[in-house]
Amino acid sequence: MRTTHTAARLVLPALFVGAASVIASPGSATATVTNLVVAKPSTGSAYGTGCTYDVSAAVDASGNHPVLVEGGATNDLVVLDVQNTKGALITFKWTPKAEGVRLIGIRQDGNYKLKTVAVKKGINTGSSCFAL
């Protein structure tokens, strides 16, 4: 009987951990983001703070609402905007606020498409915008 009791002590925690991982797992992992395009700066190769650019991608109809993300590294990405459209080509407006090397992209469920870009101080003249 002692063997059965020990086996029960080993099996029950394993079942609990297995159930917890299923409960904690995110929604559908089948959603995909493809064809990420970040509009090119009007002058030069760097993006300017205070300037606005289109960020587009194709997203899956089966997933949750896509979000625009930005950050300095993959572990500090923040959500900037959410779209209600799914299963189509979507476009977000992105206005960088921080200078430096940035990651910009679109996430749907746990799937990301990211692009590394350089952001410099921007000058917005009203009719055009450029990075110094």
C-alpha positions in Angstrom: 0.0 0.0 0.0 2.9 2.3 0.7 3.9 2.0 -3.0 0.5 3.0 -4.2 0.5 6.0 -1.8 3.9 7.1 -3.2 2.8 6.6 -6.8 -0.3 8.8 -6.1 1.9 11.5 -4.7 4.0 11.5 -7.9 1.0 11.3 -10.3 -1.2 14.0 -8.8 1.4 16.8 -9.0 2.2 15.8 -12.6 -1.5 15.9 -13.5 -1.8 19.3 -11.8 1.2 20.7 -13.7 -0.2 19.3 -17.0 -3.6 20.8 -16.4 -2.1 24.2 -15.5 0.0 24.3 -18.7 -3.1 23.7 -20.8 -5.1 26.4 -19.0 -2.3 28.9 -19.2 -1.6 28.3 -22.9 -2.6 31.1 -25.2 -5.4 30.8 -27.9 -5.0 29.5 -31.3 -1.4 29.2 -32.5 -2.4 28.7 -36.1 -2.8 32.4 -36.8 -0.2 33.8 -39.1 1.2 37.2 -40.0 2.8 37.5 -43.4 4.2 40.1 -45.8 5.1 42.8 -43.3 5.9 46.1 -44.9 7.0 49.3 -43.1 6.7 52.3 -45.4 10.1 53.7 -46.4 11.1 57.1 -45.1 10.7 59.9 -47.6 14.4 60.8 -47.4 17.3 58.7 -46.2 17.2 55.3 -44.6 16.3 56.3 -41.0 12.8 56.9 -39.6 12.1 60.1 -37.8 10.5 60.6 -34.4 7.2 62.5 -34.8 6.9 61.3 -38.4 4.1 58.9 -39.3 4.5 55.7 -41.4 2.3 52.9 -42.6 2.9 49.4 -41.2 1.0 46.7 -43.2 0.8 42.9 -43.2 -1.6 40.1 -44.1 -3.3 38.5 -41.1 -5.2 35.3 -40.6 -9.0 35.3 -40.2 -8.8 32.4 -37.7 -6.8 34.4 -35.1 -7.5 37.1 -32.6 -7.4 40.8 -33.5 -3.9 41.8 -34.7 -1.9 44.4 -32.8 0.9 46.8 -33.7 4.0 46.4 -31.5 7.2 48.3 -31.0 10.2 48.0 -28.7 13.9 48.1 -28.3 14.2 44.3 -28.0 11.9 41.4 -28.3 11.4 41.2 -24.5 10.2 44.8 -24.2 7.6 45.0 -27.1 4.6 47.1 -26.2 1.2 47.2 -27.9 0.6 50.5 -29.7 -2.7 49.8 -31.5 -5.3 47.1 -32.1 -7.3 46.4 -35.3 -10.7 44.8 -35.5 -10.1 43.6 -39.1 -9.0 40.0 -39.5 -8.3 37.9 -42.5 -7.1 40.7 -44.7 -4.3 43.1 -45.4 -4.3 45.5 -42.5 -2.5 48.9 -42.1 -1.5 50.6 -38.9 -0.2 54.2 -38.5 3.2 54.2 -36.6 4.7 57.4 -35.2 8.1 56.6 -33.5 8.6 58.3 -30.2 12.1 57.0 -29.3 15.4 57.2 -31.1 17.7 54.3 -31.6 17.4 50.8 -33.1 13.8 49.8 -32.8 11.7 46.7 -33.6 8.3 47.4 -35.3 5.8 44.8 -36.3 2.5 43.1 -36.1 1.5 40.3 -33.7 -1.5 38.1 -34.0 -1.9 35.6 -31.2 1.7 34.4 -30.5 2.9 35.0 -34.0 5.1 38.0 -34.8 6.5 39.6 -37.9 9.1 42.2 -36.9 11.5 44.5 -38.7 14.5 46.2 -37.2 14.7 49.9 -38.1 16.8 52.9 -37.2 15.0 55.9 -35.7 16.5 59.3 -35.4 15.3 62.8 -34.4 12.5 63.7 -36.8 11.6 67.1 -38.3 8.0 67.4 -39.4 7.5 70.4 -41.6 3.8 69.7 -42.1 4.2 68.8 -45.8 7.1 66.4 -45.3 9.0 64.7 -42.5 12.6 63.6 -42.3 15.2 62.3 -39.9 18.3 64.2 -39.0 
